[in-house]
Amino acid sequence: MKRWTFAVLAVLLPLGTMGAQPRAGNPFEGPAAGVATHPIDSPVRAACRRRGIEPAPPCSDQVFVRRVFLDVIGTLPDPAEVTAFLADRRSSKREALIDALLERPEYADYQSLKWCDILRVKAEFPINLWPNAVQAYHRWIRDFLRENRPLDRVARDLLTRSGSNFREPPVNFWRGVQSRDPQGLAQAVALTFMGSRVETWPAEMRNGFAPFFSRVAFKRTLEWKEEIVFANPAATEFLTATFPDGQVARIAPDEDPRAVFADWLLAPGNPWFARNIVNRVWAWLLGRGVIHEPDDIRPDNPPSIPELLGNLEKEFVAARYDLKALFRLILNSATYQQSPVPRDRRPESETLFAHYIVRQLDAEVLIDALCKITGSGETYSSPIPEPFTYIPEEERSIVLSDGSITSSFLELFGRPGRDTGLESERSLKPTEAQRRFLLNSTDVQGRIDRSVNLRRLGLAARSNPREFVRQLYLLVLSREPTTEEIAVVEKYARTPGLSPGQVLSDLVWALVNTKEFLFRH
């Protein structure tokens, strides 16, 4: 290990060492005024009052700008974007920033990453979509997010489309499963569109549901890896299937059972689809679902705040399944904009969303952040032999289309394999191996030591050490340093024998090892 700056690291205010009460110079909390209460906040506050839990105050502007950048576009804000936001005196500046981020191209890039996880977009074993289909599928997913197509229409396309997997990308939903028998297809449908795990259903319910997908057929063509997905036209008998609510459907031979199921799923008043979507998005933005896990909806796993889930469903349906409208609703809420520092340490504080839940960054977001800070790239590997897939080092990880393409960093920090479509495939739990890597890695040290970005920053601020520290904090933590932090860095810089380059390297290394950098907060 290099000569290490534990003295610096210990005082950089990692979130895990902060107390429950605000402190002088606390950069994580802001004034109570200016954050409006939205319809979804009332049930959260009522649930907290019933349990005697005090909600956290609003987060500071410095925390908010970093949080919303990471949650919406998976990207750290530039220092200039942070300073411009902090200098903005409009009461509506948070709402304006949310609107601007939802229109940036990185919104579709980052949110497609999440959808590709649950839709199992992967070329190789065990999903085996193959590269051409993966590219077409990913492009279609990104396009529906960029165009903000209503999600009920997107779901209908995924459930009912037929044709070539190259020319009709949604049909890859039926190909991206490990088992193509009716039970395997039913399992994928329930998980993706209903947030429910078929294996937890009673046997009678499972057996009644699977026939909806018993006529999905597949046919190879002469084109390399092309496959046609269609409803089997050879059916000659009526088919009986049972919806999850117990209704029985009698399906004619010339009907596509998938369309019959889609009509039921997306019918006005049917809560299954809307509940699944709002619960997933809430979990993505707040750290856990109102129903937890977010894809384990079942009668014996009730929501922590039923009224909250009901309000989200109603608002989403009223907005005609507009995903960006759902994001705006949640992001503009007082619940989302709370401080990450809890006022109450009981476990219920988290399940009732009495504070913003601190959690580790996605592997792709974290490596992109390191690359952005240091001006470096990432080396990807691909097991795909036909054709060999090359990914340039400067390619951002959040835009990778294929779950088969990876790197040692992505694997270490919990990137999902996209084998099951379960949210739990992505691991956000920090491990000892991750900590050792960040503390000892020659890769991280090399990125810092070779960084043209950091060297340029150091040269520009040579005559003003305080401005150098300020710019470095804005670059890495997206906030201004506190007076205490500036004093610690200045004291460390006066250590005999330390060159300015060593101070720079040590400070950057210390900052990227803080919980404040590694986690959403």
N, C-alpha and C positions, 0 to 999 in steps of 0.2 A: 504494500500500500504506500502511496506517496505521503510525504509529510502532510498531516491532515489538520484541518482547521476546525476541530471540535469546539473550540472556544467561540468561534464565529457561529457555527451551526446551532449551538445551544441557545442563542439569544435571538434568533430570527423569527420568533413568534410562530412556531408550528402550531396549527390549530389544535392538535391533540393535547397540548400543554396549557391551553387557555382555560380559565375558570368560567363558571356559569354567569358571573356578573361582569358588566362592562368595566373596563379599566382605562386609565389615562393613556391616550395614544392608541387605543384600540382601533385598528383600521377596518374592522369587520361589521360595525354597526353604524347606522345613520340616524338622522332625526326622524321622529315618528310622523311628522307632517309630510304630506306630498304623495303618500301611497294610498290610492283609493281602495275602498272595499268593494269587491265584485260579488255577483250572486253565489259563486261557489265558496266564498269565504265564510258565509253565515253558518253553514253546518259544521265547518271545521272549528270555528270559535265556540259554537254551542257545545260540541263534543268535548272540547278542552275545559270549558266551564263545569260541565257535569263531573269531570274527573278532578277538578281542582288544579288544573295544569295551566300555568301562565305561558302564553305564546311568546316566542322570541320577538324582539322589536325588528323593524325593517333593517335590511342590510344596507351598508354604505354604498354610495355610487361606485366606488372603486371595486367593491365586491360584485356589484350588479353587472357592471360592464363586462368583466371577465366571465362571470357565470353565464350570461345570456349568449355571449359569443360561443362559448364551448357547448352549451346545450342546444343551440339552434344550428350552428354551422361547423361545430367541431374544430374550431380554429381559434388560436390566441389572437386578441386584438393587437394591432400595431401600437407602439407608444404614442404616435400622433393621434390615433383614434381614441385612446384612453384620455389624453390631455384635452382633446376637443370635447369629449363627453363631459369631463369634469368641469370644464369652463362654461358649458351650456347652462344658462340660468332659467330655462323654460321649465315650468312645472310638468309639462307633457313630454320631457325629453326621453324618459324610459319607454313610453309608448311609441314614440317616434323611432327610437333605436330598434325596437322589436319589429316594427313594420319594415324598416330598411333591411334588417338581417333576413327576413323571410323572402325578400326579393333578390337576394344575392345568389349567384350560381352555386356557392358552397352549401347553401341550404339543401338543394337537391342532391349534391354529392354526399353530404353526411347522412341525410335521412335515408338515402338509397342504401347506404351501408347497413342500417338497421333493418330495412325491409329485405335486403338480400340475406340477412341472417335468418329471418323467420321463414323466408321462401326457399331456403336451402340452395342458393345459387353457387354451385360448385361443379367444376368440370370432371373431377376425378372421383375415385372410390370413396365412399360407397354410393354417392349420388349419381355420378356418371352422366352429367348433362352434356359433356364435351365442349371444347372451347368455342366453336361457332355459335352454339345455342346459348352459352353463357353470355357472350357479347351481345347477342340480340336481346336476351332477357334483361340484362342489366340496363341496356339502353332504353328499353320500354319502361322499366321501373323508374329510372331517372326522369324520363319524359313525363310520366303521369304526375310525379312530384313537382317538376318544374312548371307544368301547365296547371297544376292544382285541380286535376280532374276529381269530381265527386267520388268518394271512396266506395259508395254503393255500386257505381258504374264500374269501377276498377275490380271490385269483387265479382261482379257478374261476368266480366271478361275472363277473369281467371277461372271461374267455375264452369263456364259454358262454351268457351271458344274451341273450335276445332280447326285442324289444318297442320301445315308443316311447322316443326319446331324452329325452323329458320325464318319463316315468313309470317308466322303468327306467334310471336314470342310468348303470349300468356299460356299457350298449351304446355309450356315447360313446367308449369305447376304440377301437371299430372305425371311428368317424367321425373321430377326431382324428388322422388320418394325411394325408400329402400325396398319397399314391397309394393308391387302393382296389383295384388289381389284386392278384392273389394274391401276387406277389413283394413288393409294397409292404406288404401286411398281414403277410407272413412276416417282413419286416425289422423291423416294429414289435414283433411278438410276441417274436422272439429277443432284441432289445435290452432290452425291458422285463422279461421273465420269466426270461431266461437270462443276461443281461449279456453278450451276444455280438453281434457285428456280422456280419450275413449276407454283406456284401460281401467279407469276408475268407475265406469258405468256398469250397471247390472248387465248380465249376459243377454237377457231378453232385449234390453234397449240397444245394445251393440248389434245384435243380430238383426234387429228391425231396421237399423240405420244403414248398414252396409249395402243393401240392395240398390240404394240410390246411385251407387258407383259401380254396379256390376256390369254395366254395358259400355264402360270406357274401354276402347280398343286401340291398339298400336300397330302400325305397319311400317316396315322399312322401305326405303326407296333406293335407287341406284346412286343417289348423291351421298358422298361420304358423311356418315353419322347423321344423316337426315332421317326423321321419323315423323309419320303422320299420326296425329291423335284425333279420334273421332268417336261418335256414339255408334255402336255396332248396329248396322242396318238390317242384320239377319234375324233380329228378334221377331217372333211370331206370336208370343203369348203376353197377356197382361202381367204386369209386375206389381207386387205388393210390397210397400216399404212403410216404415213408421218414422215420423218426425220425432225429434228429441222431446217435444212437448206431449207426445202420446197420440197425436193425430195420425190416422192411417191414410196413405195415398195409394190409389189404384192407377197405375200408369200404363197407357196404351202402348202397343208395340211400336208405333211410329213416333212416340214421344221420346225426348231425351230426358232421362231421369235427373240428370244434373240440373237442367233448367227448372224442373219441378221443385227441386230442393232450393235453388237460388230464389225462386219466386217466394217460397216460404220464408227463407232466411231474411230477405230484404223487404218483406211486406211491412207496411206501416203498423206500428204497434208491437212488432216482434222485437224484444229487447236484446236478443243474443248478439247480433252483429255490432250494434252501437256500443253495448256494454264492453265487449271485447276491445274495440278500438280505443275508447276513452280510457279504459283501465291500463292498456299498454302505454299510451302516450303519457298518461299521468306518471306511470312508473319510470318512463324514460326521463321525464323532466324533474320529478320529485324524489326519485331514488327507490321507491317501492310502490306497488299498486295499492289502490283502495282495497282490492282483493289481492292478497299476496299468497303465492307467486302470481304474477300478472297473467300467466297462461294456465292457471289451475282453478278455473271457475267451476264450482260444484256446490250442491246444496249445503254440504257440511263444512264449507270454507267461506263463511259470510264476509261481506265487506266490513272494514273497520268503522266506516261512517256511511251507512246506507243512503242517507239523504244527499251526501256529496256525490256518490256514484249516480244517483237518480238525476241530480241537477246537471251533471256532465252529459249524461245520455240525452236529456231533453234539449239542452243547448246545441248538441251536435246534430241531432235530427232536425231541429228548427233551422239550423244553418245549412241543411241539405247535404250533410256529410262532407262539409268543407273542412279539410284537414288544417289549412292555415288558420281558419277561424277558430278551430279548437286550440291550436297553439297560442293564438292571441288571447283567448279567454284565460288559459292557464298562466301564461307568462305575465299578464297584466294583473294577476291577482295578488292580494296581500300575502296569501299563503306561500306562493312561489317566491315572493320578494323578501321573505324573512331572513334574519341573520342565521348563520350556521351554528351559532353558539347557543345551546339550549339553556333556558331558564329553569328547567326541571329535568333532573337526570333519570327519572323513572322511564322504563322501557316504553310506556304508553305515550311518552312525548314524541317518539318517532312514529309509532303506528297511527297517531292522531294528527301528524304533520304539524306539530307545534313549533318546529324549526326546520330549516332546510337541511336535508340529510347529506352529510359529508360522505363522499365515496370516491374511489380511485378513478382516474381517467381511463377511458377505453385505450387499449393497446395502440390502436391506430392513431388516436388523437395525441397520445403521449409521445410517440416517436415523431409525429409531424411537428409537435411543439419543440422537441429537442433540435430537430433539423432546422426549423425556422430561426431559433435563437442563435444557432451556431453557423447557419448557412451551409449545412452539410446535406448529404443524401442518405438513403437507406439501400442496402443491398438485398434484393429479393431473390428467392429461389423458387423454382417451379418443377414439379415432378412430371409435368405434362409432356409426354414424348411425341405427340402427334397433333399438330406441329409443336415444336419447342416454342414456349412463350417467353419473350424477353420483355422485361419491365425496366425502363430507365431508372437510374438511381434518384433522379430528381422528381419522379412521380410521387405524389402524396399518397399515403397509405389509405386515407379515407375514400379515395376514388378507385381502389382496387376492385375489380368486378368479380373476381374468381376466388372463392374460398380455398382453392388449392394452392394459390400463390401466397407465399408467406416469407417470413424471415425469422431468425433465431430470437430477435427482440420481440416480435409479435407473439410468438409461441410462449415465450417466458412470461409475458404480461397478460396472458389470458384471452387472446383472440379465439373465438369459437371455431370449431371445425366445420360448422354448418351441416352436420350429419343428421340432426333430428328436428331442427326448427324450434327447439325449446329455448326460451330466454336464458335459462340457467346454463346453457353451453358456454356463454361468455362469463368468464370469471373476473370479478372486480375485487376479489379479496387479496390484499397484499401478502406476499410470502417472503420468507427469509432469503430465498434465492434471488428475488427481485432486489431486496435491500443490499445484499452482497454485491450484486451486479452494479448497482448505481454507485456504491461506495468505492468499489475496487476496479471497475472495468477500464481496461486500456482503451476500449472503444469510446467511452464517454470522455475520458481524459483527452484522447486524441482529437475528438470533435471540438473540445474547448480550446486546446492549445493551438490547433490549426485554423481556428475560426477567423476569417477575414472580417466578418461582421463585428466580432468582439474587439478585434485589434483596431478597427476603424473607430469604434466607440471610445476606446481608451485614448487614442490619439486626439480625438476631437475634444475630449474633456480633460486633457492633461493639465491645463492651467487652472482648472476648477474641479478639484476632487469631489466636492459635494454634488456638483451637477453630474459627474460621472456615476456616482452611486445612485442618484435619482434616475438617470436614464437606464441603468442596469436593472433596477427594481421594476421600472415600467416595462422593460423588455421581457423579464422573466416572470414577474408576479403580477404584472398589469396594475400596479399601484405605486403610490409614492412611499418612500421609506419613512418610518417614524423618526422622531428626534433621537430616540434611544438607539435605533438601528444605525443611524448615521454616526453616532458617537462610537459605537462598537467597531464599525468598519474603520473609522479614522484611527482609533487606538491600535487596531490590528495592523494597519498600514505602517505604523511607526515601529513595528517589530524590527530589531536590528538584523541586517542581512537579507531582508526581503526586497526583491526587485518589484517595480510596478507590474511587470508581467505576472509574477507569482501571486501578487495580491489579486489581480484580475482573475486569474485561473482559480484561485482558492475561493473567492467570493462567488463566482458563477457556480462552481461545484457545490458549495454550501447551499446556495439557493435552490438548485435543481434537486437537492436531496431533502428539501423541506416538504412536509405534508401539504403546505400551502400551494406548492407547485404541482405536486403529484396528484392532488385530489381536486374534485369539484367541491366548491364550498360557497 
